[in-house]
């Protein structure tokens, strides 16, 4: 825990005072709720700041000012709620677990940020169009695209936090999708990467249009 406090201090030193207060209130609430519902695993709880909060904060600098954001499978608030606390984005959090959705609402209130929480399955959610779709530790890339593209505005893009299998997932996604890919190295995971995906289209859609 001492190491985590050191990491917490380091992380808070790189955000505004207001953001730091929000993140601290949120982290304290998450620890309390985690005793009742499984928001993060017990081993991960000891690494809450470096493993989850700092990882999610990486996306904050990639979000345009005032952007509309949909975060899929928000769970304990990573990365969507952290984005809401660190930016002026208008964030919608989609979480099918009713208990986790209740936590997200309470955490938003305690942290003093306005979010929209949709307690439903992603494929049933009505939440678009938006500028950015985000997700972390949710599903393989082909599935994320299947879920997320319908939320995007014409000029929108996706931000997905991925691990060492990112290239394999990209290869699998290219069977059905074409997109512009920017790889941004993770600052919190030596094997991690942030995938910024834009100009996304289905291969079948493209082929169909070309055949007309």
Secondary structure by P-SEA (a helix, b strand, c coil): caaaaaaaaaaaaaccaaaaaaaaaaaaaaaaaccccccccaaaaaaccccccccccccccccccbbbbbbccccccccaaaaaaccccbbbbbbccaaaaaaaaaaaaaabbbbbbbcccccccccccccbbbbcccccaaaaaaaccccccccbbbbbbbccaaaaaaaaaaccbbbbbbbbbbcccccbbbbbccccccaaaaaaaaac
